[in-house]
């Protein structure tokens, strides 16, 4: 059995920062529930869903186990207590909460790439928004079916 590939720490940190920047930007105008896939090196993908819950919201990150029979939840990140359901991800968070969130997202990126017993996620889901975390966020002109703008309507 070969070891799972790992991204260098500096690359992993850069991608994690990009994922968080995109989530903060896009969740400001795209309503939850929504699904995202982020392009990782070597054709791999980070897959996640932004779900509204009763009084909060959570990000569910998915990746494949080494056997690759199905995606499983690799990490969950809930909004801090009192932040509510509305508003962009990470906006108004304390430095401490941002550091904790960074660790969760970083783990999920590494898992989806293939580290930490992940098998590497390469399966594109066309109904999810595809983003490149190494580029600055820009407003999307079109959304996949099922995604809504905040305030209603599809773009």
DSSP file (Angstrom, degrees, kcal/mol; ACC not computed):
  #  RESIDUE AA STRUCTURE BP1 BP2  ACC     N-H-->O    O-->H-N    N-H-->O    O-->H-N    TCO  KAPPA ALPHA  PHI   PSI    X-CA   Y-CA   Z-CA
    1    1 A X              0   0    0      0, 0.0     2,-0.2     0, 0.0     0, 0.0   0.000 360.0 360.0 360.0 129.9    0.0    0.0    0.0
    2    2 A X        -     0   0    0      1,-0.1     2,-0.1     3,-0.0     3,-0.1  -0.554 360.0-100.7 -88.5 154.0    1.4    3.4   -1.0
    3    3 A X        -     0   0    0     -2,-0.2     2,-0.1     1,-0.1    -1,-0.1  -0.402  41.1-103.6 -70.2 146.9    1.3    6.4    1.2
    4    4 A X        -     0   0    0      1,-0.1   112,-0.2    -2,-0.1   111,-0.1  -0.472  42.1-108.2 -68.0 140.1   -1.3    9.0    0.5
    5    5 A X        -     0   0    0    108,-0.2     2,-0.4    -2,-0.1    -1,-0.1  -0.351  34.4-156.8 -69.1 152.2    0.1   12.1   -1.2
    6    6 A X        -     0   0    0    108,-0.1     2,-0.3   109,-0.1     3,-0.0  -0.967  13.7-125.2-129.7 147.2    0.4   15.3    0.8
    7    7 A X        -     0   0    0     -2,-0.4   107,-0.0     1,-0.1   103,-0.0  -0.652  40.5 -98.6 -82.7 145.1    0.5   18.9   -0.3
    8    8 A X     >  -     0   0    0     -2,-0.3     4,-2.7     1,-0.1     3,-0.4  -0.351  36.4-114.2 -58.7 147.3    3.5   21.0    1.0
    9    9 A X  H  > S+     0   0    0      1,-0.2     4,-2.5     2,-0.2     5,-0.2   0.859 115.0  52.8 -55.7 -40.0    2.5   23.0    4.0
   10   10 A X  H  > S+     0   0    0      2,-0.2     4,-2.0     1,-0.2    -1,-0.2   0.893 112.2  44.9 -66.3 -38.1    2.9   26.4    2.2
   11   11 A X  H  > S+     0   0    0     -3,-0.4     4,-2.7     2,-0.2     5,-0.2   0.909 112.4  51.9 -69.5 -42.7    0.6   25.3   -0.7
   12   12 A X  H  X S+     0   0    0     -4,-2.7     4,-2.4     1,-0.2    -2,-0.2   0.904 111.0  47.8 -60.3 -42.5   -1.9   23.8    1.8
   13   13 A X  H  X S+     0   0    0     -4,-2.5     4,-2.4    -5,-0.2    -1,-0.2   0.906 111.7  50.1 -65.1 -41.9   -2.0   27.1    3.7
   14   14 A X  H  X S+     0   0    0     -4,-2.0     4,-2.1     2,-0.2    -2,-0.2   0.925 113.2  45.5 -63.3 -45.6   -2.4   29.2    0.4
   15   15 A X  H  X S+     0   0    0     -4,-2.7     4,-2.7     2,-0.2    -2,-0.2   0.915 111.8  52.2 -65.0 -42.9   -5.2   27.0   -0.8
   16   16 A X  H  X S+     0   0    0     -4,-2.4     4,-2.4    -5,-0.2    -2,-0.2   0.923 109.6  48.9 -59.8 -45.3   -6.9   27.1    2.6
   17   17 A X  H  X S+     0   0    0     -4,-2.4     4,-2.2     1,-0.2    -1,-0.2   0.903 112.2  49.5 -60.6 -41.1   -6.8   30.9    2.7
   18   18 A X  H  X S+     0   0    0     -4,-2.1     4,-2.5     2,-0.2    -2,-0.2   0.898 109.0  51.2 -65.4 -41.6   -8.2   31.0   -0.8
   19   19 A X  H  X S+     0   0    0     -4,-2.7     4,-2.5     1,-0.2    -2,-0.2   0.932 112.1  47.1 -60.7 -45.7  -11.1   28.7    0.1
   20   20 A X  H  X S+     0   0    0     -4,-2.4     4,-2.4     2,-0.2    -2,-0.2   0.890 111.6  50.6 -65.9 -38.7  -12.0   30.8    3.1
   21   21 A X  H  X S+     0   0    0     -4,-2.2     4,-2.3     2,-0.2    -1,-0.2   0.915 112.4  47.0 -64.1 -42.8  -11.8   34.0    1.0
   22   22 A X  H  X S+     0   0    0     -4,-2.5     4,-3.1     2,-0.2     5,-0.4   0.911 111.9  50.2 -65.6 -42.1  -14.1   32.6   -1.7
   23   23 A X  H  X S+     0   0    0     -4,-2.5     4,-2.0     1,-0.2    66,-0.6   0.914 111.7  48.0 -63.7 -41.9  -16.5   31.3    0.9
   24   24 A X  H  < S+     0   0    0     -4,-2.4     4,-0.3    -5,-0.2    -1,-0.2   0.930 117.8  41.9 -63.3 -44.1  -16.7   34.6    2.7
   25   25 A X  H >< S+     0   0    0     -4,-2.3     3,-1.1    -5,-0.2     4,-0.3   0.967 119.5  39.9 -67.5 -55.0  -17.2   36.4   -0.7
   26   26 A X  H >X S+     0   0    0     -4,-3.1     4,-2.1     1,-0.3     3,-1.5   0.820 108.3  60.3 -71.5 -31.5  -19.7   34.1   -2.4
   27   27 A X  T 3< S+     0   0    0     -4,-2.0    -1,-0.3    -5,-0.4    60,-0.2   0.580  92.2  71.9 -73.2  -6.0  -21.8   33.4    0.7
   28   28 A X  T <4 S+     0   0    0     -3,-1.1    -1,-0.3    -4,-0.3    -2,-0.2   0.683 117.9  14.3 -77.5 -18.7  -22.5   37.1    0.9
   29   29 A X  T <4 S+     0   0    0     -3,-1.5   121,-2.4    -4,-0.3     2,-0.6   0.484 112.2  79.1-132.8  -9.2  -24.7   36.8   -2.2
   30   30 A X  E  < S-A  149   0A   0     -4,-2.1   119,-0.3   119,-0.3    -1,-0.1  -0.915  76.6-131.8-104.6 123.7  -25.4   33.1   -2.7
   31   31 A X  E     -A  148   0A   0    117,-2.9   117,-0.5    -2,-0.6     2,-0.3  -0.409  32.3 -86.4 -74.9 145.3  -28.1   31.7   -0.4
   32   32 A X  S    S+     0   0    0     -5,-0.1    19,-0.2    53,-0.1     2,-0.1  -0.676 101.1  65.9 -82.1 146.4  -27.6   28.5    1.6
   33   33 A X  S    S+     0   0    0     17,-0.7     2,-0.3    -2,-0.3   115,-0.3   0.419  78.6 140.8 -77.0 144.5  -28.1   25.7    1.0
   34   34 A X  E     -B   50   0B   0     16,-1.7    16,-3.1    -2,-0.1     2,-0.4  -0.983  40.0-138.9-149.6 157.4  -25.4   25.7   -1.7
   35   35 A X  E     -B   49   0B   0     -2,-0.3    94,-2.7    92,-0.2     2,-0.3  -0.964  18.0-174.7-125.2 138.9  -22.7   23.4   -2.9
   36   36 A X  E     -Bc  48 129B   0     12,-2.9    12,-2.6    -2,-0.4     2,-0.4  -0.945  12.7-165.6-130.2 148.7  -19.1   24.2   -3.9
   37   37 A X  E     -Bc  47 130B   0     92,-3.1    94,-2.7    -2,-0.3     2,-0.4  -0.998  13.0-156.2-129.6 134.6  -16.2   22.4   -5.3
   38   38 A X  E     -Bc  46 131B   0      8,-2.5     8,-2.3    -2,-0.4     2,-0.3  -0.917  20.7-119.7-111.5 134.5  -12.7   23.9   -5.2
   39   39 A X  E     -Bc  45 132B   0     92,-2.7    94,-0.6    -2,-0.4     2,-0.2  -0.568  33.1-174.0 -74.1 127.9  -10.0   23.0   -7.7
   40   40 A X    >   -     0   0    0      4,-3.2     3,-0.7    -2,-0.3     4,-0.3  -0.722  37.3 -72.9-112.5 166.9   -6.9   21.5   -6.0
   41   41 A X  G >  S+     0   0    0     -2,-0.2     3,-1.4     1,-0.2    -1,-0.2  -0.165 113.9  25.0 -57.4 155.6   -3.6   20.5   -7.7
   42   42 A X  G 3  S-     0   0    0      1,-0.3    -1,-0.2    -3,-0.1    -3,-0.0   0.764 133.1 -64.3  60.9  30.8   -3.5   17.5   -9.9
   43   43 A X  G <  S+     0   0    0     -3,-0.7    -1,-0.3     1,-0.2    -2,-0.2   0.578  96.1 140.6  76.0   9.5   -7.2   17.6  -10.8
   44   44 A X    <   -     0   0    0     -3,-1.4    -4,-3.2    -4,-0.3     2,-0.3  -0.436  36.5-147.9 -83.9 163.1   -8.4   16.9   -7.2
   45   45 A X  E     -B   39   0B   0     76,-2.9     2,-0.6    67,-0.4    76,-0.3  -0.970  14.2-142.9-134.9 144.4  -11.4   18.7   -5.7
   46   46 A X  E     -B   38   0B   0     -8,-2.3    -8,-2.5    -2,-0.3     2,-0.4  -0.953  27.2-162.8-101.5 120.9  -12.6   19.9   -2.4
   47   47 A X  E     +BD  37  62B   0     15,-0.9    15,-3.0    -2,-0.6     2,-0.3  -0.895  17.6 158.8-109.9 131.9  -16.3   19.3   -2.1
   48   48 A X  E     -BD  36  61B   0    -12,-2.6   -12,-2.9    -2,-0.4     2,-0.4  -0.995  27.4-146.7-150.9 156.1  -18.5   21.0    0.5
   49   49 A X  E     -BD  35  60B   0     11,-2.1    11,-2.7    -2,-0.3     2,-0.7  -0.967  10.8-145.8-122.5 140.7  -22.1   22.0    1.2
   50   50 A X  E     -BD  34  59B   0    -16,-3.1   -16,-1.7    -2,-0.4   -17,-0.7  -0.932  27.9-174.1-104.8 110.8  -23.2   25.1    3.1
   51   51 A X  E     - D   0  58B   0      7,-3.0     7,-2.5    -2,-0.7     2,-0.4  -0.900  22.0-137.1-114.0 133.2  -26.4   24.1    5.0
   52   52 A X  E     - D   0  57B   0     -2,-0.4     5,-0.3     5,-0.2     2,-0.2  -0.705  26.8-172.1 -79.7 138.3  -28.7   26.3    7.1
   53   53 A X        -     0   0    0      3,-3.5    32,-0.0    -2,-0.4    -1,-0.0  -0.456  44.2 -73.5-114.3-168.7  -29.7   24.7   10.3
   54   54 A X  S    S-     0   0    0      1,-0.2    31,-0.1    -2,-0.2     3,-0.0   0.955 122.8  -4.4 -56.2 -56.9  -32.3   25.8   12.9
   55   55 A X  S    S+     0   0    0     29,-0.1    29,-0.3    30,-0.1     2,-0.2   0.291 134.6  23.3-121.9   8.2  -30.4   28.7   14.4
   56   56 A X  S    S-     0   0    0     29,-0.1    -3,-3.5    27,-0.1     2,-0.3  -0.790  71.0-112.3-152.4-168.7  -27.0   28.6   12.6
   57   57 A X  E     -D   52   0B   0     27,-0.3    22,-2.4    -5,-0.3     2,-0.3  -0.951  22.0-161.6-136.4 157.0  -25.3   27.3    9.5
   58   58 A X  E     -DE  51  78B   0     -7,-2.5    -7,-3.0    -2,-0.3     2,-0.5  -0.994  15.3-137.5-141.6 148.4  -22.7   24.6    8.9
   59   59 A X  E     -DE  50  77B   0     18,-3.1    18,-2.4    -2,-0.3     2,-0.6  -0.922  17.5-160.0-101.1 126.8  -20.2   23.7    6.2
   60   60 A X  E     -DE  49  76B   0    -11,-2.7   -11,-2.1    -2,-0.5     2,-0.4  -0.947   6.9-159.0-108.5 117.4  -19.9   20.0    5.5
   61   61 A X  E     -DE  48  75B   0     14,-2.8    13,-2.7    -2,-0.6    14,-1.2  -0.782   9.2-161.1 -97.1 138.9  -16.7   19.0    3.8
   62   62 A X  E     +DE  47  73B   0    -15,-3.0   -15,-0.9    -2,-0.4     2,-0.3  -0.886  17.1 157.1-122.8 150.8  -16.6   15.7    1.9
   63   63 A X  E     - E   0  72B   0      9,-2.2     9,-3.1    -2,-0.3     2,-0.4  -0.968  39.2 -95.3-158.8 169.3  -13.8   13.4    0.6
   64   64 A X  E     - E   0  71B   0     -2,-0.3    55,-3.0     7,-0.2    56,-0.5  -0.722  28.1-131.4 -93.2 140.1  -13.2    9.9   -0.4
   65   65 A X  B >   -F  118   0C   0      5,-0.8     3,-1.9    -2,-0.4    53,-0.2  -0.420  44.0 -93.0 -73.4 164.3  -11.9    7.2    1.9
   66   66 A X  T 3  S+     0   0    0     51,-0.9    52,-0.1     1,-0.3    -1,-0.1   0.780 127.6  59.4 -54.8 -27.8   -9.0    5.2    0.4
   67   67 A X  T 3  S-     0   0    0      3,-0.1    -1,-0.3     1,-0.0    51,-0.0   0.760  94.6-149.5 -73.5 -23.6  -11.4    2.6   -0.9
   68   68 A X    <   +     0   0    0     -3,-1.9     3,-0.1     2,-0.2    -2,-0.1   0.827  53.3 129.8  61.6  38.6  -13.2    5.3   -2.9
   69   69 A X  S    S-     0   0    0      1,-0.3     2,-0.3    -4,-0.0    -1,-0.1   0.773  77.1  -9.7 -90.6 -27.2  -16.7    3.8   -2.8
   70   70 A X  S    S-     0   0    0     -5,-0.1    -5,-0.8    -7,-0.1    -1,-0.3  -0.984  74.2 -96.3-162.3 157.7  -18.5    6.9   -1.7
   71   71 A X  E     -E   64   0B   0     -2,-0.3     2,-0.3    -7,-0.2    -7,-0.2  -0.577  40.9-168.7 -76.0 143.6  -17.8   10.4   -0.4
   72   72 A X  E     -E   63   0B   0     -9,-3.1    -9,-2.2    -2,-0.2     2,-0.4  -0.931  33.4 -91.4-129.9 158.1  -17.9   10.8    3.4
   73   73 A X  E     +E   62   0B   0     -2,-0.3   -11,-0.3   -11,-0.2     3,-0.1  -0.540  40.0 177.0 -68.0 122.8  -18.0   13.8    5.6
   74   74 A X  E     -     0   0B   0    -13,-2.7     2,-0.3    -2,-0.4   -12,-0.2   0.705  64.8  -1.7 -99.4 -25.3  -14.4   14.6    6.5
   75   75 A X  E     -E   61   0B   0    -14,-1.2   -14,-2.8    33,-0.0     2,-0.4  -0.984  55.9-151.9-161.6 154.8  -15.0   17.7    8.6
   76   76 A X  E     -E   60   0B   0     -2,-0.3     2,-0.5   -16,-0.2   -16,-0.2  -0.999   7.5-169.9-132.8 135.6  -17.8   20.0    9.8
   77   77 A X  E     -E   59   0B   0    -18,-2.4   -18,-3.1    -2,-0.4     2,-0.3  -0.969   7.4-167.3-128.0 115.9  -17.6   23.7   10.6
   78   78 A X  E     -E   58   0B   0     -2,-0.5   -20,-0.2   -20,-0.3     3,-0.1  -0.720  30.3-103.6 -98.8 151.7  -20.5   25.4   12.3
   79   79 A X        -     0   0    0    -22,-2.4     3,-0.1    -2,-0.3     5,-0.1  -0.410  50.9 -91.0 -67.1 149.2  -20.8   29.2   12.6
   80   80 A X    >   -     0   0    0      1,-0.1     3,-2.2     2,-0.1     4,-0.3  -0.223  54.6 -81.6 -61.1 152.5  -20.0   30.5   16.1
   81   81 A X  T 3  S+     0   0    0      1,-0.3    -1,-0.1     2,-0.1   -25,-0.1  -0.259 117.6  20.9 -53.6 134.5  -22.8   30.8   18.6
   82   82 A X  T 3  S+     0   0    0    -27,-0.2    -1,-0.3    -3,-0.1    -2,-0.1   0.341  92.7 103.2  88.2  -7.2  -24.8   33.9   18.2
   83   83 A X    <   -     0   0    0     -3,-2.2    -2,-0.1     1,-0.2     3,-0.1   0.692  69.5-157.8 -81.9 -18.6  -23.7   34.5   14.5
   84   84 A X        -     0   0    0     -4,-0.3   -27,-0.3   -29,-0.3    -1,-0.2  -0.124  31.9 -68.0  74.0-171.5  -27.1   33.2   13.2
   85   85 A X  S    S+     0   0    0    -29,-0.2    -1,-0.2   -31,-0.1   -53,-0.1   0.780 105.5  74.6 -90.5 -31.4  -27.9   31.8    9.8
   86   86 A X        +     0   0    0     -3,-0.1   -29,-0.1   -55,-0.0   -58,-0.1  -0.372  69.4  50.0 -88.0 162.1  -27.5   35.0    7.7
   87   87 A X  S    S-     0   0    0    -60,-0.2     3,-0.1    -2,-0.1   -58,-0.1   0.007  87.8 -57.3  97.1 158.3  -24.4   36.8    6.5
   88   88 A X    >   -     0   0    0      1,-0.1     3,-0.8   -60,-0.1   -64,-0.2  -0.293  62.2 -93.2 -69.6 154.1  -21.3   35.7    4.8
   89   89 A X  T 3  S+     0   0    0    -66,-0.6    -1,-0.1     1,-0.2     3,-0.1  -0.404 105.1   6.7 -62.9 141.0  -19.0   33.0    6.3
   90   90 A X  T >  S+     0   0    0      1,-0.2     3,-1.4    -2,-0.1     2,-0.4   0.246  88.9 135.4  72.3  -9.4  -16.1   34.3    8.5
   91   91 A X  T <  S+     0   0    0     -3,-0.8    -1,-0.2     1,-0.3     0, 0.0  -0.559  78.8   6.3 -71.3 126.5  -17.3   38.0    8.5
   92   92 A X  T 3  S+     0   0    0     -2,-0.4    -1,-0.3     1,-0.3     2,-0.1   0.515  93.8 143.5  82.1   5.5  -17.1   39.4   12.0
   93   93 A X    <   -     0   0    0     -3,-1.4    -1,-0.3     1,-0.1     2,-0.1  -0.470  52.7-112.2 -77.1 149.9  -15.4   36.4   13.5
   94   94 A X     >  -     0   0    0     -2,-0.1     4,-2.4     1,-0.1     5,-0.2  -0.337  28.9-107.8 -72.5 162.1  -12.7   36.8   16.2
   95   95 A X  H  > S+     0   0    0      1,-0.2     4,-2.3     2,-0.2     5,-0.2   0.886 120.9  53.3 -58.5 -39.0   -9.1   36.0   15.4
   96   96 A X  H  > S+     0   0    0      2,-0.2     4,-2.0     1,-0.2    -1,-0.2   0.928 109.8  46.2 -63.1 -45.7   -9.4   32.9   17.6
   97   97 A X  H  > S+     0   0    0      1,-0.2     4,-2.5     2,-0.2    -1,-0.2   0.867 111.6  52.7 -66.6 -35.5  -12.5   31.6   15.8
   98   98 A X  H  X S+     0   0    0     -4,-2.4     4,-2.6     2,-0.2    -1,-0.2   0.890 107.6  51.2 -66.7 -38.7  -10.8   32.3   12.4
   99   99 A X  H  X S+     0   0    0     -4,-2.3     4,-1.8     2,-0.2    -2,-0.2   0.912 111.8  47.5 -64.0 -41.4   -7.7   30.3   13.5
  100  100 A X  H  X S+     0   0    0     -4,-2.0     4,-1.8     2,-0.2    -2,-0.2   0.920 112.5  48.8 -64.7 -43.3   -9.9   27.4   14.5
  101  101 A X  H  X S+     0   0    0     -4,-2.5     4,-2.8     1,-0.2     5,-0.3   0.907 107.4  55.9 -62.3 -41.5  -11.8   27.6   11.2
  102  102 A X  H  X S+     0   0    0     -4,-2.6     4,-2.8     1,-0.2    -1,-0.2   0.902 106.1  51.0 -57.3 -43.0   -8.6   27.7    9.3
  103  103 A X  H  X S+     0   0    0     -4,-1.8     4,-2.2     2,-0.2    -1,-0.2   0.902 111.4  47.3 -62.7 -41.7   -7.5   24.4   11.0
  104  104 A X  H  X S+     0   0    0     -4,-1.8     4,-2.3     2,-0.2    -2,-0.2   0.947 115.2  44.3 -65.8 -48.4  -10.8   22.7   10.0
  105  105 A X  H  X S+     0   0    0     -4,-2.8     4,-2.5     1,-0.2    -2,-0.2   0.902 112.2  53.5 -64.0 -40.6  -10.7   23.9    6.4
  106  106 A X  H  X S+     0   0    0     -4,-2.8     4,-2.4    -5,-0.3    -1,-0.2   0.914 109.0  48.8 -60.6 -43.9   -7.0   23.0    6.1
  107  107 A X  H  X S+     0   0    0     -4,-2.2     4,-2.7     1,-0.2    -1,-0.2   0.935 111.2  50.2 -60.0 -46.1   -7.7   19.5    7.3
  108  108 A X  H  X S+     0   0    0     -4,-2.3     4,-2.5     1,-0.2    -2,-0.2   0.883 109.9  50.4 -62.6 -39.4  -10.6   19.1    4.8
  109  109 A X  H  X S+     0   0    0     -4,-2.5     4,-1.9     2,-0.2    -1,-0.2   0.943 112.6  46.7 -62.8 -47.3   -8.3   20.4    1.9
  110  110 A X  H  X>S+     0   0    0     -4,-2.4     5,-2.6     1,-0.2     4,-1.6   0.892 112.7  49.7 -61.6 -40.9   -5.6   17.9    2.9
  111  111 A X  H  <5S+     0   0    0     -4,-2.7     9,-0.7     1,-0.2    -1,-0.2   0.934 111.5  47.9 -63.8 -46.7   -8.1   15.0    3.2
  112  112 A X  H  <5S+     0   0    0     -4,-2.5     9,-2.6     1,-0.2   -67,-0.4   0.815 109.2  54.4 -66.6 -29.6   -9.7   15.8   -0.2
  113  113 A X  H  <5S-     0   0    0     -4,-1.9    -1,-0.2     7,-0.2    -2,-0.2   0.851 129.7 -93.7 -71.4 -33.3   -6.3   16.0   -1.8
  114  114 A X  T  <5S+     0   0    0     -4,-1.6     3,-0.3     1,-0.3    -3,-0.2   0.339  85.5 116.7 138.2  -5.9   -5.5   12.5   -0.5
  115  115 A X    > < +     0   0    0     -5,-2.6     3,-1.8     1,-0.2    -1,-0.3  -0.249  61.2  39.9 -81.8 175.8   -3.7   13.0    2.8
  116  116 A X  T 3  S-     0   0    0      1,-0.3    -1,-0.2  -112,-0.2     3,-0.1   0.872 139.9 -52.0  51.5  45.1   -4.9   11.8    6.2
  117  117 A X  T 3  S+     0   0    0     -3,-0.3   -51,-0.9     1,-0.3    -1,-0.3   0.576 103.2 140.0  69.7  12.5   -6.2    8.6    4.8
  118  118 A X  B <   -F   65   0C   0     -3,-1.8    -1,-0.3   -53,-0.2   -53,-0.2  -0.531  50.1-144.0 -79.6 154.5   -8.2   10.3    2.1
  119  119 A X        -     0   0    0    -55,-3.0   -54,-0.1    -2,-0.2    -1,-0.1   0.449  48.6 -98.6 -98.4  -0.8   -8.3    8.8   -1.3
  120  120 A X        -     0   0    0     -9,-0.7     2,-0.6   -56,-0.5    -7,-0.2   0.560  29.7-118.9  85.8 121.7   -8.3   12.0   -3.3
  121  121 A X        +     0   0    0     -9,-2.6   -76,-2.9   -76,-0.3    -1,-0.1  -0.845  44.9 152.1 -98.6 118.6  -11.5   13.5   -4.7
  122  122 A X        +     0   0    0     -2,-0.6     2,-0.8   -78,-0.2    -1,-0.1   0.296  35.9 111.9-124.7   5.2  -11.5   13.8   -8.5
  123  123 A X        -     0   0    0    -78,-0.1     2,-0.3     2,-0.0   -79,-0.0  -0.747  56.5-147.4 -93.4 112.2  -15.3   13.5   -9.2
  124  124 A X        -     0   0    0     -2,-0.8     2,-0.6   -87,-0.0     3,-0.1  -0.563   2.4-154.4 -76.2 135.0  -16.8   16.7  -10.5
  125  125 A X    >   -     0   0    0     -2,-0.3     3,-2.2     1,-0.1    -1,-0.0  -0.937   3.1-157.7-109.7 106.1  -20.4   17.4   -9.6
  126  126 A X  T 3  S+     0   0    0     -2,-0.6    -1,-0.1     1,-0.3     4,-0.1   0.745  88.5  63.2 -59.1 -25.4  -21.9   19.7  -12.3
  127  127 A X  T 3  S+     0   0    0     17,-0.1     2,-0.3     2,-0.1    -1,-0.3   0.515  92.9  82.3 -78.3  -3.4  -24.7   20.9   -9.9
  128  128 A X  S <  S-     0   0    0     -3,-2.2     2,-0.4   -94,-0.1   -92,-0.2  -0.720  90.3-105.3-101.7 153.1  -22.0   22.5   -7.6
  129  129 A X  E     -c   36   0B   0    -94,-2.7   -92,-3.1    -2,-0.3     2,-0.5  -0.620  34.2-145.3 -74.3 127.6  -20.3   25.8   -8.0
  130  130 A X  E     +c   37   0B   0     -2,-0.4     2,-0.3   -94,-0.2   -92,-0.2  -0.862  24.4 174.4-101.6 125.9  -16.7   25.3   -9.2
  131  131 A X  E     -c   38   0B   0    -94,-2.7   -92,-2.7    -2,-0.5     2,-0.6  -0.937  31.1-136.0-132.3 152.1  -14.1   27.7   -7.9
  132  132 A X  E >   -c   39   0B   0     -2,-0.3     3,-1.6   -94,-0.2   -92,-0.1  -0.932  12.6-161.3-106.2 110.8  -10.3   28.1   -8.1
  133  133 A X  T 3  S+     0   0    0     -2,-0.6  -112,-0.1   -94,-0.6    -1,-0.1   0.583  85.4  66.7 -71.7  -7.4   -9.0   29.0   -4.6
  134  134 A X  T 3  S+     0   0    0    -95,-0.2     2,-0.3  -116,-0.1    -1,-0.3   0.446  94.6  68.4 -91.3   0.4   -5.7   30.4   -6.0
  135  135 A X  S <  S-     0   0    0     -3,-1.6     2,-0.1  -117,-0.0     3,-0.1  -0.832  96.2 -95.1-114.4 155.9   -7.5   33.3   -7.8
  136  136 A X        -     0   0    0     -2,-0.3    -4,-0.1     1,-0.1     2,-0.1  -0.412  50.7 -99.5 -65.6 144.3   -9.2   36.3   -6.2
  137  137 A X        -     0   0    0     -4,-0.1     2,-0.3    -2,-0.1    -1,-0.1  -0.401  43.6-177.7 -65.7 139.0  -13.0   35.9   -5.8
  138  138 A X        -     0   0    0     -2,-0.1    -3,-0.0    -3,-0.1  -112,-0.0  -0.986  36.9 -93.3-134.7 146.2  -15.2   37.5   -8.4
  139  139 A X        -     0   0    0     -2,-0.3     2,-0.3     1,-0.1  -113,-0.0  -0.334  43.8-122.0 -59.4 134.7  -19.0   37.6   -8.6
  140  140 A X        -     0   0    0      1,-0.1    -1,-0.1  -114,-0.0     3,-0.1  -0.612  12.5-155.8 -81.5 136.7  -20.3   34.7  -10.6
  141  141 A X  S    S+     0   0    0     -2,-0.3     2,-0.3     1,-0.2    -1,-0.1   0.747  80.7  29.4 -83.9 -24.1  -22.5   35.7  -13.6
  142  142 A X        -     0   0    0     12,-0.0     2,-0.4     0, 0.0    -1,-0.2  -0.990  67.5-156.0-136.2 145.5  -24.3   32.3  -13.6
  143  143 A X        -     0   0    0     -2,-0.3     3,-0.1     4,-0.1   -15,-0.1  -0.925  29.2-106.3-117.2 144.5  -25.2   29.8  -10.9
  144  144 A X    >   -     0   0    0     -2,-0.4     3,-1.9     1,-0.1    11,-0.1  -0.276  56.1 -76.6 -61.3 156.1  -25.9   26.1  -11.4
  145  145 A X  T 3  S+     0   0    0      1,-0.2    -1,-0.1   -17,-0.1     3,-0.1  -0.231 119.5  32.7 -53.5 138.4  -29.5   25.0  -11.1
  146  146 A X  T 3  S+     0   0    0      1,-0.4     2,-0.3    -3,-0.1    -1,-0.2   0.207  91.2 110.4  97.6 -15.4  -30.7   24.9   -7.5
  147  147 A X    <   -     0   0    0     -3,-1.9    -1,-0.4  -113,-0.1     2,-0.3  -0.738  50.0-162.3 -93.7 143.6  -28.6   27.7   -6.3
  148  148 A X  E     -A   31   0A   0   -117,-0.5  -117,-2.9    -2,-0.3     6,-0.2  -0.907  18.2-119.5-126.0 151.4  -30.3   31.0   -5.3
  149  149 A X  E >   -A   30   0A   0      4,-3.0     3,-2.1    -2,-0.3  -119,-0.3  -0.567  46.0 -93.1 -79.2 151.2  -29.2   34.6   -4.7
  150  150 A X  T 3  S+     0   0    0   -121,-2.4    -1,-0.1     1,-0.3  -122,-0.0  -0.497 119.2  35.4 -63.7 133.4  -29.8   36.0   -1.3
  151  151 A X  T 3  S-     0   0    0     -2,-0.2    -1,-0.3    -3,-0.0     2,-0.1   0.352 128.1 -77.4  97.6  -3.0  -33.1   37.8   -1.5
  152  152 A X  S <  S+     0   0    0     -3,-2.1    -3,-0.1     1,-0.2  -121,-0.0  -0.140  84.6  79.2 102.0 164.1  -34.5   35.1   -3.8
  153  153 A X        -     0   0    0     -5,-0.1    -4,-3.0    -2,-0.1     2,-0.3   0.231  67.8 -95.7  81.8 155.9  -34.3   34.2   -7.5
  154  154 A X              0   0    0     -6,-0.2    -6,-0.1     1,-0.1    -9,-0.1  -0.791 360.0 360.0-103.0 150.7  -31.7   32.3   -9.5
  155  155 A X              0   0    0     -2,-0.3    -1,-0.1    -8,-0.3    -7,-0.1   0.437 360.0 360.0 -93.4 360.0  -29.1   34.1  -11.4
